[in-house]
Amino acid sequence: MCGISGIINFNNQKVQELELLSMVQAMKHRGPDDQGIFIDDTVGFGFVRLSVIDLSSAGHQPFQSEDQRYTMVFNGEIYNYVELREELIRNGTVFNTKTDTEVLLKSYIKWGKDCLHKFNGMWAFAIYDNQEKTVFFARDRFGVKPFYYYSDENNFYFASEIPSILAVLKAKPKANEQAIFDYLVFNKTEHNSQTFFEGIEKISHGHCLFVDLKKQKNTIAPEKWYDLRENVKKSTGFSSPNEFKDVFVEAVKLRLRSDVPVGVCLSGGLDSSSIVSVIIDHLNVANLNTFSAVFDNNFSGDESKFILEYADKPGQRHYITPTAETLYDDLDDFITCHTEPIPSTSPYAQYKVMQKAQNNVVVTIDGQGADEHLAGYHYIFGFYFKDLLINLKWYTLLKEMYYYLKIHKSTFGLKTFLFFLLPKNIRTKTKVNDLGYFNVKFVNDYLKKSSISDNLYGSKSLKDSLLNHFEYKLEHLLKWGDRNSMHFSIESRVPFLDYKLVEKSLATKSNEIIKNGMTKSILRKSMKGILPEVIRNRVDKIGFETPQDEWFREIKWQNKINNIITSESFGNRGIFDQKNVVKKYKKHISREINISNEIWKWVHLELWFRKYIDEL
């Protein structure tokens, strides 16, 4: 795991070493073990290393082929590098190191772009061919590893994190107000290639980019190399829970490959607990470190009782308690960690878990991704009900509604069902009106341009909704995980996003995913006898939640929030109806309403403006 950066000058100017070093320095936290740069006239690469596989200097980057034709910078892990190395050796390839870095480069030399389909892992990389004068960039299937870029007629800058690009931009960055609208209205980021900074974009997940330096003018147009929908069509769904278990166990086993200590982020939920149980009880790994965020027992989101199911298991359990006080103290660093606004303090719990983990391990394993292909979110019941309605499966629809109400004792799934039946424009207007704190002109400028309502809420079947979650929703969770972990120089791995597991899950029949009011049916069945029953049969969905509603009622936070939302800069953004914002916060303080997510979005957005837009 590392950080990569680079410069391509289209104006025939040689890349300046100081520029490249400034990009490297801006992400030094991603790789405290080593760094390096490479310059060949108009092309420059920068690299910082977190040593995980082959800790020797053989893993130094930028990495070059023996003849020095190819130079590569690579962030991520190719988990099946051992098998690929053996395949390449059988085909006559000679290796000089034991790194997955060399396996990646030799795979590209052997198979070209097609090598991407052979990789099981997470990656963002750049390969320069000094003979053909080309640069090839690629990102993994689901966007676990980040890749940002900025391009104009003279320059192309790329990096693992946005601050590395900001370090070399000549112009002051501007805010992307469409991204701000989508963030405030839908709580969504990362749903397309845009960022909160105008002009800075991402290579989207499952995409690659080819730049020909011989051309006088390059069009930067990433192309899709991996199509999840097409691969799901070609895949065969799981025939039994045992088959699911076998693929899942192999995914976990692959992600234990490491030359440094590995731990697990244990929330107490079904997903992370399945990982821990498989590692300890099925793979018989001794002395496993787990890391958990716990809260006061009065907080409904505290999962201590489930986490404590593992108290007597082999290994070390580590706990940390995020509080209003710690968030207050960490606020500037947390905002720096994420660079762009996030819609709640939920990622802060993970931030504190990673902070705790940094003293014990270099690699953590996380449960992200299961909710997307196993329908873990409760609002997904709305899509399932819509699916059954459209296909006139009345009996199953009524049965699933009955079980949903009986098990969850909530009407939330029914409300989302009705919301998803609304026309696209009505869905967006309903969201805006429910929030009730926007500047009218801001809404008029950006409401019709937003694609989220159709992309995420317009699905007509359960399978389509899950596919859309991979396309438009998953990446923001992966981004938060990458920032939180790499901020503390930790590599985070996600076995539920093994592409073999994902493709087969999404090809599995819907009634094996949701059944009798229960999500993740096939995972629950596959973990029988492995997972503690009290966790296997959990029906609540919490994740890394925080008691932010109470935090924002504390006096210290009241003072900070009031200072922000009544400030001249906040009022002059042209985004908010400032009077309504202040009124709503007062109602939150008096407990008339709970709008803690909205409060956090106001605070984070304003502090982001001040840090990255106003000051730079």
PyMOL commands that set and color helices and strands:
alter all, ss='L'
color gray80, all
select helices_A, chain A and resi 17-25+28-30+57-59+81-90+100-118+162-166+177-186+228-234+241-254+270-282+304-310+324-338+346-357+370-373+380-390+394-408+412-421+424-435+440-446+452-457+462-472+474-487+495-497+499-506+510-512+521-526+533-536+548-551+555-565+568-571+578-589+596-614
alter helices_A, ss='H'
color red, helices_A
select strands_A, chain A and resi 2-9+34-40+43-49+63-64+70-78+121-129+134-139+148-151+155-159+200-202+207-212+223-224+262-265+288-293+315-320+363-365+491-493
alter strands_A, ss='S'
color yellow, strands_A
deselect
rebuild
show_as cartoon
